[in-house]
């Protein structure tokens, strides 16, 4: 069984996130797959981005993500490059925009430790940033 890990904040859960989970789960159509989604801890986000307005608590985001049918397990993370070392997975599925230094270190660790890295394309026309701006304009 392939264990696939993807990570994110998922504060404003939207169709792009749902499709990410679906596409990640379907990466290996001829094998049984387990999708693990790591949700970033809200307190940790605020520690490094104190001006960020988080809509949902960590617990609420864990609940919402865990309610998606393609998700098999939900965990919390703080530092992607450190915390992935404690998660049992085979494939790291990430978005093309997840490329800050922490993700670069996570990808390097994956490659050094025999983990496959897969980039799943974004869903065009939707993002959490778009939704935040859209809701302000209404």
PyMOL commands that set and color helices and strands:
alter all, ss='L'
color gray80, all
select helices_A, chain A and resi 15-25+42-48+58-66+80-86+101-112+128-137
alter helices_A, ss='H'
color red, helices_A
select strands_A, chain A and resi 2-8+33-40+73-77+91-95+116-120
alter strands_A, ss='S'
color yellow, strands_A
deselect
rebuild
show_as cartoon
